[in-house]
Amino acid sequence: MSDPTPFSTALRERSSGAHSTSEQAGFMADLMKGEGTRDDYVALVAQHWFIYDALESAAVRMREDPIAAPFITDKLTRLPALEADLSFLLGTQWRDRITPLPTTQRYVERITQVGATWPGGFVAHHYTRYLGDLSGGQFIGRLMARRFGFETNGIGFYLFDDIADPKAFKEIYREQLDAAPWDADEQARVIDEVLLAYRFNTELFDDLAAAKAVPVA
């Protein structure tokens, strides 16, 4: 008898612990509690740029893949917003002022690898980042705006102007996960890749905490 649990539900249940661990990492917890500085926030935005550059480059390659294509939409694209945020936060020479941390480099390499060879792995990273952005990311954006006096400049990454109803969007996304033609083994591989993505996020927060004493510029 087949498992009646939808894949999207199994994925959410299996990854909930890793998600919580990532959210509660010291660096992010401090930022959320108001104990982090503006420089801490800028450092996080900088690392996001490297991650989304890799993810959205992979999306370009995966647009023609029948499994990955349903998940890819320009409504989710974050790179232009990140670049506008960094220009506002660091100035027009921002590219010269940011470098990937060790975990970010490994994260980018993994996204690039699966984004060239494995649709399910690409979807795992796509799901982890974008559905998180549409969920807790919305709260983080509002919190950072209040904390640092931003309006829209500086938090554009968290603003999805082309998605009128994030809840409905996420429901459709989960339906697409359930419709993906993956057998049980492939579903398990995808879940494992989601867990790996959460581990990268947690380790990135550890890197950011360790780098807090180092100036951004």
N, CA and C of each residue as an Amber inpcrd file, in Angstrom:
protein
   651
   0.8450000  -1.1980000   0.0000000   0.0000000   0.0000000   0.0000000
   0.8810000   1.2480000   0.0000000   0.5540000   2.1870000  -0.8660000
   1.3790000   3.3810000  -0.9680000   1.1260000   4.3140000   0.2090000
   2.1310000   5.1420000   0.4820000   2.0350000   6.1070000   1.5640000
   1.0730000   7.2210000   1.1380000  -0.0090000   7.4680000   1.8890000
  -0.9730000   8.4970000   1.4930000  -0.4970000   9.9240000   1.7840000
   0.6010000  10.0490000   2.5220000   1.0920000  11.3850000   2.8760000
   1.6290000  12.0990000   1.6420000   1.1150000  13.2850000   1.3160000
   1.6630000  14.0280000   0.1690000   3.1510000  14.3010000   0.3740000
   3.8930000  14.3110000  -0.7170000   5.3280000  14.5290000  -0.6130000
   5.6470000  15.8560000   0.0510000   4.9090000  16.9090000  -0.2890000
   5.1900000  18.2230000   0.2960000   5.0360000  18.2010000   1.8080000
   4.0840000  17.4120000   2.2910000   3.8880000  17.2900000   3.7430000
   5.0290000  16.5160000   4.3700000   5.4130000  15.4140000   3.7400000
   6.5380000  14.6230000   4.2540000   7.8120000  15.4610000   4.2750000
   8.0100000  16.2440000   3.2270000   9.1940000  17.1040000   3.1550000
   9.1990000  18.1250000   4.2800000   8.0660000  18.7720000   4.5020000
   7.9820000  19.7770000   5.5610000   8.2120000  19.1370000   6.9310000
   7.6210000  17.9690000   7.1520000   7.7730000  17.2980000   8.4540000
   9.2060000  16.8430000   8.6800000   9.8290000  16.2720000   7.6480000
  11.1980000  15.7750000   7.7950000  12.2110000  16.9000000   8.0110000
  11.9230000  18.0800000   7.4660000  12.8970000  19.1700000   7.5300000
  12.6040000  20.1780000   8.6300000  11.5220000  19.9960000   9.3670000
  11.1310000  21.0080000  10.3570000  12.1880000  21.1990000  11.4380000
  12.8130000  20.0960000  11.8680000  13.8450000  20.2010000  12.8990000
  15.0510000  20.9680000  12.4040000  15.4780000  20.6800000  11.1590000
  16.6300000  21.3820000  10.5850000  16.3040000  22.8460000  10.3760000
  15.0760000  23.1340000   9.9990000  14.6380000  24.5120000   9.8070000
  14.7330000  25.2770000  11.1220000  14.2450000  24.6740000  12.1970000
  14.2860000  25.3260000  13.5050000  15.7150000  25.5670000  13.9660000
  16.5850000  24.5710000  13.7510000  17.9890000  24.7100000  14.1360000
  18.6310000  25.8870000  13.4170000  18.3330000  26.0170000  12.1230000
  18.9020000  27.1110000  11.3400000  18.4020000  28.4610000  11.8520000
  17.0930000  28.5650000  12.0990000  16.5140000  29.8200000  12.5710000
  17.0830000  30.2470000  13.9120000  17.4270000  29.2560000  14.7700000
  17.8560000  29.5570000  16.1260000  19.3680000  29.7130000  16.2520000
  20.0910000  29.6430000  15.1220000  21.5400000  29.8340000  15.1690000
  21.8510000  31.1960000  15.7850000  22.9520000  31.2610000  16.5350000
  23.2540000  32.4430000  17.3350000  23.2410000  33.7540000  16.5720000
  23.8740000  33.7750000  15.4000000  23.9450000  35.0150000  14.6260000
  22.5490000  35.5140000  14.2780000  21.7210000  34.6180000  13.7540000
  20.3860000  35.0270000  13.3220000  19.5140000  35.3620000  14.5160000
  19.6420000  34.6080000  15.5890000  18.8620000  34.8840000  16.7990000
  19.1940000  36.2690000  17.3330000  20.4770000  36.6310000  17.3430000
  20.8820000  37.9560000  17.8150000  20.2950000  39.0520000  16.9310000
  20.3480000  38.8270000  15.6220000  19.8130000  39.8200000  14.6940000
  18.3100000  40.0090000  14.9160000  17.6190000  38.9120000  15.1370000
  16.1670000  38.9730000  15.3330000  15.8020000  39.6030000  16.6760000
  16.6610000  39.4290000  17.6610000  16.3770000  39.9810000  19.0020000
  16.7920000  41.4430000  19.1330000  17.3840000  41.9880000  18.0720000
  17.8160000  43.3800000  18.1320000  19.2060000  43.5550000  18.6810000
  19.9420000  42.4430000  18.8590000  21.2950000  42.5160000  19.3990000
  22.3570000  42.5870000  18.3030000  21.9540000  42.3340000  17.0510000
  22.8820000  42.4450000  15.9390000  22.9820000  43.8850000  15.4610000
  24.0420000  44.1790000  14.7500000  24.2760000  45.5410000  14.2670000
  23.8810000  45.6600000  12.7950000  23.8930000  46.9070000  12.3260000
  23.6420000  47.1360000  10.9020000  24.6960000  46.4200000  10.0610000
  25.9500000  46.4320000  10.5070000  27.0000000  45.7270000   9.7700000
  26.7280000  44.2230000   9.7040000  26.1670000  43.6680000  10.7710000
  25.8080000  42.2450000  10.7500000  24.7770000  41.9830000   9.6630000
  23.7810000  42.8590000   9.5930000  22.7460000  42.6970000   8.5780000
  23.3450000  42.8180000   7.1780000  24.2100000  43.7900000   6.9760000
  24.8420000  43.9800000   5.6720000  25.6560000  42.7410000   5.2930000
  26.3380000  42.1510000   6.2590000  27.1280000  40.9450000   5.9960000
  26.2410000  39.7990000   5.5360000  25.0490000  39.6970000   6.1150000
  24.0990000  38.6550000   5.7080000  23.6230000  38.9000000   4.2760000
  23.2830000  40.1430000   3.9630000  22.8320000  40.4820000   2.6100000
  23.9180000  40.1340000   1.5930000  25.1640000  40.4220000   1.9330000
  26.2750000  40.1370000   1.0220000  26.3750000  38.6430000   0.7180000
  26.2440000  37.8190000   1.7400000  26.3160000  36.3660000   1.5080000
  25.1270000  35.8860000   0.6950000  23.9680000  36.4830000   0.9190000
  22.7990000  36.1330000   0.1120000  23.0690000  36.3750000  -1.3730000
  23.7940000  37.4350000  -1.6800000  24.0420000  37.7360000  -3.0930000
  24.7650000  36.5680000  -3.7730000  25.7820000  36.0300000  -3.1400000
  26.5100000  34.9120000  -3.7390000  25.6120000  33.6860000  -3.9110000
  24.7840000  33.4250000  -2.9170000  23.9000000  32.2570000  -2.9520000
  22.8730000  32.3940000  -4.0760000  22.2480000  33.5560000  -4.1690000
  21.2040000  33.7300000  -5.1780000  21.7780000  33.9100000  -6.5750000
  22.9790000  34.3980000  -6.6710000  23.6480000  34.4290000  -7.9740000
  23.8050000  33.0090000  -8.5010000  24.2060000  32.0930000  -7.6370000
  24.3470000  30.6930000  -8.0410000  22.9920000  30.0670000  -8.3350000
  22.0180000  30.3060000  -7.4670000  20.7010000  29.6860000  -7.6110000
  19.9970000  30.1720000  -8.8790000  20.0790000  31.4610000  -9.1460000
  19.3670000  31.9950000 -10.3060000  20.1190000  31.7450000 -11.6070000
  21.4070000  31.5570000 -11.5340000  22.1560000  31.0870000 -12.7040000
  21.7650000  29.6480000 -13.0270000  21.5970000  28.8360000 -11.9830000
  21.1490000  27.4560000 -12.1820000  19.7360000  27.4220000 -12.7580000
  18.8900000  28.3490000 -12.3290000  17.5150000  28.4010000 -12.8330000
  17.4910000  28.6660000 -14.3390000  18.4000000  29.4950000 -14.8020000
  18.4890000  29.7520000 -16.2480000  18.7860000  28.4540000 -16.9870000
  19.6940000  27.6530000 -16.4430000  20.0470000  26.3870000 -17.0840000
  18.9170000  25.3800000 -16.9930000  18.1160000  25.4330000 -15.9220000
  17.0850000  24.4280000 -15.6740000  15.7260000  24.7730000 -16.2840000
  15.5990000  25.9210000 -16.9070000  14.2910000  26.3520000 -17.4300000
  13.7030000  25.3850000 -18.4550000  14.5510000  24.6690000 -19.1590000
  14.0640000  23.7450000 -20.1880000  13.8680000  22.3330000 -19.6570000
  14.2120000  22.1120000 -18.4000000  14.0540000  20.7700000 -17.8410000
  12.5990000  20.5580000 -17.4430000  11.9710000  19.4650000 -17.8570000
  10.5390000  19.2780000 -17.5830000  10.1980000  19.1320000 -16.1050000
  11.1340000  18.6690000 -15.2980000  10.8680000  18.5190000 -13.8660000
  11.0700000  19.8360000 -13.1340000  12.1480000  20.5370000 -13.4490000
  12.4680000  21.7690000 -12.7350000  11.6500000  22.9650000 -13.2090000
  11.3050000  22.9930000 -14.4920000  10.6960000  24.1800000 -15.0910000
   9.4360000  24.6740000 -14.3800000   8.5240000  23.7970000 -13.9210000
   7.3070000  24.3020000 -13.2770000   7.5710000  25.1610000 -12.0360000
   8.7170000  24.9760000 -11.4050000   9.0280000  25.7130000 -10.1800000
   9.6650000  27.0750000 -10.4550000  10.1230000  27.2870000 -11.6710000
  10.9050000  28.4790000 -11.9920000   9.9890000  29.5830000 -12.5210000
  10.0390000  30.7230000 -11.8610000   9.2590000  31.8770000 -12.2870000
  10.0180000  33.1530000 -11.9650000   9.8950000  34.1240000 -12.8580000
  10.5620000  35.4030000 -12.6240000  10.0080000  36.1230000 -11.4080000
   8.8240000  35.7370000 -10.9540000   8.2320000  36.3750000  -9.7670000
   9.0860000  36.1670000  -8.5200000   9.9050000  35.1220000  -8.5340000
  10.7420000  34.8220000  -7.3720000  12.1350000  35.4460000  -7.4530000
  12.5230000  35.9220000  -8.6090000  13.8980000  36.3960000  -8.8110000
  14.2950000  37.4340000  -7.7630000  15.4210000  37.1990000  -7.1080000
  15.8720000  38.0580000  -6.0040000  17.1360000  38.8460000  -6.3120000
  17.8720000  38.4690000  -7.3450000  19.1880000  39.0710000  -7.5580000
  19.1290000  40.5820000  -7.7940000  18.2400000  41.0970000  -8.6380000
  18.1920000  42.5610000  -8.8140000  17.9000000  43.2910000  -7.5060000
  17.0230000  42.7450000  -6.6830000  16.7090000  43.3740000  -5.3940000
  17.9200000  43.3460000  -4.4720000  18.6370000  42.2280000  -4.4560000
  19.8440000  42.1470000  -3.6270000  20.8910000  43.1660000  -4.0800000
  21.0370000  43.3210000  -5.3790000  22.0290000  44.2660000  -5.8860000
  21.6350000  45.7050000  -5.5460000  20.3390000  45.9950000  -5.6160000
  19.8760000  47.3310000  -5.2170000  20.0910000  47.5530000  -3.7210000
  19.8290000  46.5260000  -2.9230000  20.0530000  46.6320000  -1.4770000
  21.5260000  46.8960000  -1.1750000  22.4050000  46.1450000  -1.8200000
  23.8390000  46.3060000  -1.5600000  24.3480000  47.6650000  -2.0230000
  23.8090000  48.1600000  -3.1270000  24.1870000  49.4970000  -3.5800000
  23.7750000  50.5550000  -2.5630000  22.5970000  50.3700000  -1.9850000
  22.1110000  51.2970000  -0.9600000  22.9280000  51.1690000   0.3230000
  23.2360000  49.9420000   0.7200000  23.8960000  49.6950000   2.0050000
  25.4010000  49.9550000   1.9690000  26.0330000  49.6690000   0.8270000
  27.4950000  49.7380000   0.7440000  28.0130000  50.7300000  -0.2860000
  27.1380000  51.2500000  -1.1300000  27.5810000  52.1620000  -2.1770000
  27.7480000  51.4560000  -3.5050000  27.9760000  52.2360000  -4.5420000
  28.0080000  51.6770000  -5.8890000  29.1730000  50.7240000  -6.1360000
  30.1930000  50.7820000  -5.2990000  31.3400000  49.8710000  -5.4490000
  31.1880000  48.6260000  -4.5680000  29.9560000  48.2480000  -4.3000000
  29.7110000  47.1480000  -3.3540000  30.3700000  45.8400000  -3.7700000
  30.4910000  45.5980000  -5.0680000  31.0890000  44.3320000  -5.5120000
  32.5340000  44.1800000  -5.0250000  33.2150000  45.2920000  -4.8710000
  34.6050000  45.2500000  -4.4090000  34.7030000  45.0640000  -2.8990000
  33.5800000  45.1350000  -2.2140000  33.5990000  45.1240000  -0.7560000
  33.0460000  43.8420000  -0.1500000  32.6530000  42.8920000  -0.9780000
  32.0870000  41.6570000  -0.4370000  32.8610000  40.4470000  -0.9410000
  32.9740000  39.4410000  -0.0780000  33.5990000  38.1740000  -0.4450000
  32.8010000  37.0450000   0.1900000  32.7430000  35.8910000  -0.4550000
  31.9980000  34.7700000   0.1380000  32.7470000  34.1700000   1.3230000
  32.0130000  33.8670000   2.3690000  32.5840000  33.1530000   3.5050000
  32.7680000  31.6740000   3.1290000  33.5520000  30.9140000   3.9010000
  33.8260000  29.5150000   3.5210000  32.5660000  28.6710000   3.2900000
  31.5890000  28.7810000   4.1760000  30.3680000  27.9980000   3.9810000
  29.6210000  28.4590000   2.7430000  29.5900000  29.7620000   2.5090000
  28.9320000  30.2790000   1.3060000  29.5700000  29.6950000   0.0640000
  30.8830000  29.6040000   0.0540000  31.5730000  29.0510000  -1.1050000
  31.1700000  27.6020000  -1.3360000  31.0990000  26.8170000  -0.2670000
  30.6800000  25.4160000  -0.4020000  29.2200000  25.3230000  -0.8460000
  28.3960000  26.1710000  -0.3020000  26.9760000  26.2240000  -0.6480000
  26.8120000  26.5370000  -2.1460000  27.5090000  27.5480000  -2.5970000
  27.4570000  27.9390000  -4.0060000  27.9300000  26.7960000  -4.9060000
  28.9930000  26.1380000  -4.5100000  29.5120000  25.0270000  -5.3140000
  28.4940000  23.9020000  -5.4080000  27.7790000  23.6280000  -4.3060000
  26.7750000  22.5700000  -4.3350000  25.5850000  22.9590000  -5.2180000
  25.1060000  24.1860000  -5.0890000  24.0020000  24.6410000  -5.9350000
  24.3960000  24.5640000  -7.4050000  25.6150000  24.9880000  -7.7160000
  26.0940000  24.9740000  -9.0950000  26.1710000  23.5440000  -9.6220000
  26.6350000  22.6330000  -8.7720000  26.7630000  21.2260000  -9.1720000
  25.4000000  20.6130000  -9.4850000  24.4650000  20.6930000  -8.5370000
  23.1710000  20.0570000  -8.7690000  22.3670000  20.8220000  -9.8080000
  22.6120000  22.1390000  -9.9030000  21.9010000  22.9400000 -10.8870000
  22.3110000  22.6480000 -12.3100000  23.3760000  21.9000000 -12.4780000
  23.8350000  21.5100000 -13.8150000  23.5500000  20.0540000 -14.1250000
  23.2520000  19.2710000 -13.0870000  23.1980000  17.8150000 -13.3030000
  21.9630000  17.1170000 -12.7460000  21.2310000  17.7480000 -11.8100000
  20.1960000  17.0030000 -11.0860000  18.9920000  17.8990000 -10.7920000
  17.9160000  17.7570000 -11.5570000  16.7330000  18.5980000 -11.3480000
  16.1670000  18.5280000  -9.9330000  16.1000000  17.3390000  -9.3630000
  15.5660000  17.2030000  -8.0080000  16.3950000  17.9510000  -6.9840000
  17.7090000  17.9140000  -7.1510000  18.5860000  18.6480000  -6.2430000
  18.4120000  20.1470000  -6.3920000  18.2710000  20.6000000  -7.6310000
  18.0070000  22.0260000  -7.8570000  16.7100000  22.4410000  -7.1700000
  15.6590000  21.6480000  -7.3440000  14.3700000  21.9710000  -6.7200000
  14.5010000  22.0050000  -5.2040000  15.3040000  21.1240000  -4.6380000
  15.4990000  21.1010000  -3.1820000  16.0420000  22.4390000  -2.6870000
  17.0260000  22.9710000  -3.3710000  17.6040000  24.2670000  -2.9650000
  16.6460000  25.4140000  -3.2790000  15.9630000  25.3320000  -4.3950000
  14.9710000  26.3300000  -4.7800000  13.8740000  26.4010000  -3.7170000
  13.3740000  25.2550000  -3.3240000  12.3340000  25.1710000  -2.2910000
  12.8200000  25.7530000  -0.9640000  13.9980000  25.3550000  -0.5350000
  14.5120000  25.7830000   0.7670000  14.6600000  27.2970000   0.8350000
  15.1960000  27.8900000  -0.2260000  15.4110000  29.3280000  -0.2090000
  14.1020000  30.0910000  -0.4030000  13.4030000  29.8550000  -1.4830000
  12.3040000  30.7460000  -1.8430000  11.0770000  30.5880000  -0.9540000
  10.7450000  29.3550000  -0.5630000   9.5890000  29.2350000   0.3270000
   9.9060000  29.7940000   1.7050000  11.1730000  29.7330000   2.0960000
  11.5830000  30.3920000   3.3330000  11.4770000  31.9070000   3.2120000
  11.8650000  32.4350000   2.0440000  11.7730000  33.8770000   1.8220000
  10.3270000  34.3560000   1.8810000   9.4190000  33.5200000   1.3920000
   8.0030000  33.8940000   1.3710000   7.3210000  33.6380000   2.7150000
   8.0070000  32.9830000   3.6220000   7.4410000  32.6930000   4.9410000
   8.1260000  33.5740000   5.9840000   9.0870000  33.0320000   6.6860000
   9.7710000  33.7940000   7.7240000  10.5020000  35.0180000   7.2060000
  10.9000000  34.9780000   5.9410000  11.6200000  36.1130000   5.3810000
  10.8160000  37.3960000   5.4090000   9.4990000  37.2790000   5.2770000
   8.6500000  38.4660000   5.3070000   8.7250000  39.1420000   6.6810000
   8.7330000  38.3220000   7.7200000   8.8410000  38.8530000   9.0870000
  10.2140000  39.4820000   9.3040000  11.2530000  38.8100000   8.8170000
  12.6120000  39.3330000   8.9790000  12.7360000  40.7020000   8.3150000
  12.1860000  40.8380000   7.1110000  12.2590000  42.1170000   6.4120000
  11.6180000  43.2460000   7.1970000  10.4240000  42.9860000   7.7420000
   9.7410000  44.0190000   8.5310000  10.5360000  44.3610000   9.7850000
  11.1220000  43.3360000  10.4000000  11.9000000  43.5480000  11.6230000
  13.1410000  44.3830000  11.3420000  13.8390000  44.0800000  10.2480000
  15.0380000  44.8310000   9.9060000  14.6910000  46.2810000   9.5530000
  13.5330000  46.4670000   8.9020000  13.1090000  47.8320000   8.5580000
  12.9070000  48.6640000   9.8210000  12.2630000  48.0840000  10.8220000
  12.0470000  48.8090000  12.0780000  13.3590000  49.0130000  12.8260000
  14.1760000  47.9810000  12.8170000  15.4190000  48.0170000  13.6010000
  16.3900000  49.0630000  13.0640000  16.4970000  49.1740000  11.7380000
  17.5280000  50.0270000  11.1510000  16.9570000  51.2280000  10.4070000
  15.6670000  51.4440000  10.4910000  15.0620000  52.6190000   9.8930000
  14.9460000  52.5720000   8.3800000  14.8890000  51.3540000   7.8110000
  14.7260000  51.2270000   6.3670000  13.2610000  51.4310000   5.9870000
  13.0440000  51.8660000   4.7620000  11.6970000  51.8580000   4.1980000
  11.6250000  50.6910000   3.2160000  11.9770000  50.9220000   1.9770000
  12.1190000  49.7830000   1.0570000  13.5780000  49.5800000   0.6760000
  14.3470000  50.6660000   0.5810000  15.7850000  50.5300000   0.3190000
  16.4400000  49.7630000   1.4610000  17.2080000  48.7340000   1.0970000
  17.8900000  47.9400000   2.1120000  17.1910000  46.6440000   2.4410000
  15.8870000  46.5500000   2.1700000  15.1460000  45.3080000   2.4370000
  14.3820000  44.8440000   1.2030000  14.7930000  45.3120000   0.0270000
  14.1160000  44.9140000  -1.2060000  14.1090000  43.4150000  -1.4230000
  15.1340000  42.7300000  -0.9150000  15.2180000  41.2700000  -1.0190000
  13.9690000  40.5940000  -0.4770000  13.3810000  41.1770000   0.5610000
  12.2400000  40.5450000   1.2260000  10.8930000  40.9640000   0.6360000
  10.9050000  41.8320000  -0.3700000   9.6650000  42.3590000  -0.9360000
   9.3740000  41.6780000  -2.2700000   8.2990000  40.9230000  -2.3030000
   7.8990000  40.2140000  -3.5230000   6.7070000  40.9490000  -4.1390000
   6.9950000  42.0100000  -4.8670000   5.9330000  42.8460000  -5.4040000
   5.0720000  42.1190000  -6.4320000   5.6340000  41.0920000  -7.0730000
   4.8990000  40.3860000  -8.1180000   4.0880000  39.2070000  -7.5920000
   4.1140000  39.0030000  -6.2790000   3.3390000  37.9090000  -5.6860000
   2.3250000  38.5250000  -4.7280000   1.0900000  38.6300000  -5.1930000
   0.0520000  39.3190000  -4.4230000  -0.3670000  38.5300000  -3.1900000
  -0.3480000  37.2100000  -3.2930000  -0.8190000  36.3520000  -2.1980000
   0.2250000  35.2590000  -1.9370000   1.2110000  35.5230000  -1.0640000
   2.2560000  34.5240000  -0.8040000   1.7020000  33.1760000  -0.3410000
   0.6490000  33.1910000   0.4640000   0.0770000  31.9330000   0.9630000
  -0.4310000  31.0740000  -0.2000000  -1.1590000  31.6960000  -1.1270000
  -1.6730000  30.9580000  -2.2740000  -0.5250000  30.4710000  -3.1590000
   0.5050000  31.3120000  -3.3190000   1.6630000  30.9230000  -4.1200000
   2.3260000  29.6880000  -3.5350000   2.4930000  29.6760000  -2.2210000
   3.1410000  28.5290000  -1.5590000   2.2930000  27.2740000  -1.6930000
   0.9840000  27.4180000  -1.6480000   0.1130000  26.2530000  -1.8130000
   0.2720000  25.6470000  -3.2030000   0.3430000  26.4950000  -4.2170000
   0.5420000  26.0030000  -5.5840000   1.9050000  25.3360000  -5.7060000
   2.9130000  25.9220000  -5.0900000   4.2620000  25.3540000  -5.1260000
   4.2510000  23.9480000  -4.5240000   3.5500000  23.7960000  -3.4110000
   3.4970000  22.4710000  -2.7710000   2.7380000  21.4700000  -3.6350000
   1.7330000  21.9380000  -4.3410000   1.0260000  21.0600000  -5.2780000
   1.9700000  20.6020000  -6.3910000   2.8460000  21.4870000  -6.8200000
   3.8330000  21.1220000  -7.8360000   4.8240000  20.0940000  -7.2970000
   5.2010000  20.2400000  -6.0400000   6.0610000  19.2180000  -5.4160000
   5.3640000  17.8650000  -5.4030000   4.0870000  17.8640000  -5.0660000
   3.3420000  16.6080000  -5.0130000   3.1910000  15.9790000  -6.3940000
   3.1760000  16.8190000  -7.4290000   2.9860000  16.3350000  -8.7940000
   4.2860000  15.9170000  -9.4740000   5.4180000  16.2360000  -8.8700000
   6.7060000  15.8920000  -9.4840000   6.8150000  14.3680000  -9.6410000
   7.3330000  13.8990000 -10.7760000   7.3540000  12.4530000 -11.0640000
   8.5160000  11.7250000 -10.4010000   8.5830000  11.8290000  -9.0790000
   9.6750000  11.1990000  -8.3540000   9.1890000   9.9330000  -7.6590000
   9.9630000   8.8630000  -7.7670000   9.6350000   7.6650000  -6.9950000
  10.1230000   7.8530000  -5.5610000   9.8990000   6.8570000  -4.7230000
  10.2170000   6.9850000  -3.2950000  11.7030000   7.2520000  -3.0730000
  12.5560000   6.6020000  -3.8510000  14.0030000   6.8060000  -3.6830000
  14.4050000   8.2370000  -4.0300000  13.8220000   8.7570000  -5.1230000
  14.1690000  10.1190000  -5.5220000  13.6030000  11.1250000  -4.5270000
  12.4190000  10.8660000  -4.0150000  11.8670000  11.7490000  -2.9870000
  12.7780000  11.7940000  -1.7680000  13.3150000  10.6460000  -1.3850000
  14.2380000  10.6010000  -0.2430000  15.5010000  11.4000000  -0.5340000
  16.0000000  11.3120000  -1.7640000  17.1870000  12.0890000  -2.1460000
  16.9090000  13.5880000  -2.0800000  15.7340000  13.9800000  -2.5400000
  15.3730000  15.4010000  -2.5140000  15.2870000  15.8900000  -1.0740000
  14.6790000  15.1030000  -0.2040000  14.5900000  15.4870000   1.2070000
  15.9870000  15.6080000   1.8080000  16.8550000  14.6850000   1.4960000
  18.2280000  14.7580000   2.0110000  18.9330000  16.0330000   1.5340000
  18.6330000  16.4460000   0.3080000  19.2630000  17.6600000  -0.2280000
  18.7070000  18.9060000   0.4640000  17.4220000  18.8780000   0.7940000
  16.8420000  19.9820000   1.5680000  17.5220000  20.0710000   2.9320000
  17.7380000  18.9310000   3.5640000  18.4270000  18.9210000   4.8620000
  19.8440000  19.4590000   4.7230000  20.4960000  19.1360000   3.6180000
  21.8360000  19.6750000   3.3680000  21.7770000  21.1950000   3.2120000
  20.7720000  21.6840000   2.5110000  20.6300000  23.1380000   2.3350000
  20.4470000  23.8250000   3.6810000  19.6320000  23.2540000   4.5470000
  19.4630000  23.8370000   5.8840000  20.7680000  23.8010000   6.6660000
  21.5460000  22.7300000   6.4810000  22.8330000  22.6550000   7.1830000
  23.7730000  23.7470000   6.6910000  23.7840000  23.9830000   5.3830000
  24.5940000  25.0860000   4.8550000  24.1730000  26.4080000   5.5070000
  22.8810000  26.6260000   5.6320000  22.3980000  27.8700000   6.2310000
  22.8490000  28.0120000   7.6750000  22.7380000  26.9270000   8.4320000
  23.1610000  26.9620000   9.8310000  24.6560000  27.2440000   9.9360000
  25.4490000  26.5670000   9.1120000  26.9010000  26.7650000   9.1480000
  27.2900000  28.1630000   8.6620000  26.4910000  28.7210000   7.7400000
  26.7440000  30.0910000   7.3090000  26.5440000  31.0620000   8.4680000
  25.5100000  30.8550000   9.2590000  25.2960000  31.7150000  10.4210000
  26.4580000  31.5910000  11.4010000  27.0260000  30.3870000  11.5140000
  28.2100000  30.2070000  12.3660000  29.3870000  31.0180000  11.8100000
  29.5690000  30.9730000  10.4940000  30.6340000  31.7540000   9.8570000
  30.4310000  33.2510000  10.0880000  29.1960000  33.6980000   9.9340000
  28.9020000  35.1200000  10.1260000  29.1660000  35.5450000  11.5660000
  28.8310000  34.6770000  12.5040000  29.1030000  34.9850000  13.9140000
  30.5970000  35.1060000  14.1540000  31.3660000  34.2020000  13.5470000
  32.8170000  34.2240000  13.7330000  33.4430000  35.4470000  13.0830000
  32.8050000  35.9710000  12.0320000  33.3710000  37.1150000  11.2920000
  32.8830000  38.4480000  11.8150000  32.0520000  38.4410000  12.8630000
  31.4210000  39.6900000  13.3170000  32.4180000  40.7780000  13.6830000
  33.5920000  40.3790000  14.1550000  34.5750000  41.3840000  14.5670000
  35.3470000  41.9650000  13.3920000  35.1380000  41.3820000  12.1930000
  35.8790000  41.8320000  11.0280000  35.0320000  42.8440000  10.2650000
  35.5160000  44.0490000   9.9930000  34.7360000  45.0590000   9.2650000
  34.3420000  44.5680000   7.8740000  33.2000000  45.0140000   7.3660000
  32.7440000  44.6400000   6.0260000  33.6930000  45.1740000   4.9720000
  34.1240000  46.4250000   5.1260000  35.0170000  47.0390000   4.1150000
  36.4630000  46.7270000   4.4040000
